[in-house]
Amino acid sequence: MIRWSFSCSYVTRSKTPCPVFLSGYGLWVDWRENWDLNRAIEKIMNKFEGKHSIFDIAEQVGLDYWTVREYVEKFRAKGFVNALPIPSEADEI
C-alpha cells in the first residue's frame, strides 16, 4: 500500500464558521478563465470540515488533484483552513 506524505495531501478543516468573502481575499476564480473550478468553489469549501483529504475533494468535485490542491493551498496561505494529517487506518482500530 502506498502511503502519501503529509506534503502531498492532507485533510482540510475550516478555521471560519461562515463562507469566505472570496473576491476580498483574492480567492475568486473568474469563470471565463476556469469555468470548472469556478463552478466547484462552493462544493470545495463545503468539504473543509476535517473529514476529506485533497484527493477526496478532487474526486468528489470531478477536478484534477493538482487544480484542487493549488486552490486549497491559497485558502491555507490566507489562514482560512488548517492542514491536518490523513489518519491511518490503524488509528481507527
For each residue, the residues with C-beta under 8 A, 3 or more apart:
1:
2:
3:
4: 8 9 55 86
5: 8
6: 10 83 85 86
7:
8: 4 5
9: 4 53 54 55 65 69 86
10: 6 53 54 83 84 85 86
11: 50 51 52 53 83 84 85 86 87
12: 47 48 50 52 53 54 57 72 75 76 81 82 83 84
13: 48 49 50 81 82 84
14: 17 45 48 49 80 81 82
15: 79 80 81 82
16: 19 20 80
17: 14
18:
19: 16 45
20: 16 25 27 45 75 78 80
21: 24 25
22: 25 27 28 41
23: 26 27 28
24: 21
25: 20 21 22 78 80
26: 23 74 78
27: 20 22 23 71 74 75 78
28: 22 23 41
29: 33 34 37 38 41 71
30: 33 34 38
31: 34 35 38 39
32: 35
33: 29 30
34: 29 30 31 37 38 67
35: 31 32 38 39
36: 39 40 62 63 67
37: 29 34 40 41 63 67 71
38: 29 30 31 34 35 41
39: 31 35 36
40: 36 37 43 44 61 62 63 68
41: 22 28 29 37 38 44 45 71
42: 45 46
43: 40 46 47 60 61
44: 40 41 47 48 57 61 68 71 72
45: 14 19 20 41 42 48
46: 42 43 49
47: 12 43 44 51 52 56 57 60 61
48: 12 13 14 44 45 75 80 81
49: 13 14 46 52
50: 11 12 13 84
51: 11 47
52: 11 12 47 49 56 57 60
53: 9 10 11 12 56 57 86
54: 9 10 12 57 58 65 68 69 72
55: 4 9 58 59 65
56: 47 52 53 59 60
57: 12 44 47 52 53 54 60 61 68 72
58: 54 55 61 63 64 65 67 68 69
59: 55 56 62
60: 43 47 52 56 57
61: 40 43 44 47 57 58 68
62: 36 40 59
63: 36 37 40 58 67 68
64: 58 67 68
65: 9 54 55 58 68 69
66: 69 70
67: 34 36 37 58 63 64 70 71
68: 40 44 54 57 58 61 63 64 65 71 72
69: 9 54 58 65 66 72 73
70: 66 67 73 74
71: 27 29 37 41 44 67 68 74 75
72: 12 44 54 57 68 69 75 76 81
73: 69 70 76 77
74: 26 27 70 71 77 78
75: 12 20 27 48 71 72 78 80 81
76: 12 72 73 79 80 81 82 83
77: 73 74
78: 20 25 26 27 74 75
79: 15 76
80: 14 15 16 20 25 48 75 76
81: 12 13 14 15 48 72 75 76
82: 12 13 14 15 76
83: 6 10 11 12 76
84: 10 11 12 13 50
85: 6 10 11
86: 4 6 9 10 11 53
87: 11 91 92
88: 91 92
89: 92 93
90: 93
91: 87 88
92: 87 88 89
93: 89 90
